[in-house]
Amino acid sequence: MILFEPGVCQVDVATGQLKGATNRYVKTFRDLAGLYRDESAYQALIATRGDDVAYEVTDYPSANGGDIIIGVTRMEPGKIGDEYFMTRGHIHARPNRPEMYYGEAGVGVMLLESPHGEIRTIEIRARTMCYVPPFWIHRSVNVGLEPLVMTFSYPADAGQDYDVIAKAGGMRSRIVDDGNGGWTTVDNAGYSGRHPSLVEDIMSRVD
């Protein structure tokens, strides 16, 4: 058996990147079509900022199943209508894999949804650690006035499944401005839920 060498990683909070990362994943605002409820506000933003980076991920990927992936995500602040900027969100392709997020800068909310449609929210600030348990769909939302920067780590064989959100018409709740400088959750009118057979399939994936 060949042992891997220990390593050290540096988080550049100012740029929101992991120094020396070997992978960079970027989503522009144009890539996020269909996520927001106010389509006219979304199109207005696309007209001026469509090719701007909405969020990016820098990480060290690994193909070894017993390993972990470590990285940093950075998300721009702002709103489309009254809805805060967010990531696409996902569940792990192997849904019994967990994930950890650690707040480095800014203020965010981790929006979590069980396959059955239960909702949880966790506010993340600097030096806040957020544990995403197995089987939870999760999406990061920037509810602050500055970039949201978070360190994350998850098992290397976890993978991502984005369709689980799209097939249900989005997540059950949306994170919006509460009108008093904070945030709140509102129901997603387009949410259709998940067929029991899909829920059963997700919950049975325990390899």
Secondary structure, DSSP 4 states (H G I P E B T S, - for coil): -PPPPP----EETTTTEETT-SEEEEEEGGGGTTS-S-HHHHHHHHHHHTTSEEEEEEEE----TTSEEEEEEEE---EETTEEPB---BB-SSTT--EEEEEEES-EEEEEE-TT--EEEEEE-TT-EEEE-TT-EEEEEE-SSS-EEEEEEEETT---B-HHHHTTTS-SEEEEE-SSSSEEEEE-TT-----HHHHHHHHH---
